Amino acid sequence: QVQLVESGGGSVEPGGSLRLSCVASGSISDKAMGWYRQAPGNQREFVAEINSGGITSYGDFVKGRFIISRDNAKKTVHLQMSGLNSGDTAVYFCNSKFLFLNDWGQGTQVTVSS
């Protein structure tokens, strides 16, 4: 089990960019790392994942706007987001998966508004 701490959220205008970071308390090299988001009144939804081999997957709504990356040496995962719109407003959560273990961070708020 690892502790996950997200950062990088904030307020941005439509069309803007943000880079989210997630730092783990322990090694992530053997874990699949991902980002999920939850808007008020909505269920938590999948945003992106990068597995231990570096293979990435994204939610359908991403449409090439986000890039997930990992730095195992720094125990960090990033989510570079561009072309943000109001529909991206949500709390973004970092996730770590290994076998039956599933850990979550506390989340970071992203608000897209003019």
Secondary structure as UniProt FT lines:
FT   STRAND          4..7
FT   STRAND          10..12
FT   TURN            14..15
FT   STRAND          18..24
FT   TURN            29..30
FT   STRAND          32..38
FT   TURN            40..41
FT   STRAND          45..50
FT   TURN            52..53
FT   STRAND          56..58
FT   HELIX           60..62
FT   TURN            63..64
FT   STRAND          66..71
FT   HELIX           72..74
FT   STRAND          76..81
FT   HELIX           86..88
FT   STRAND          90..98
FT   TURN            99..100
FT   STRAND          101..104
FT   STRAND          108..112
//
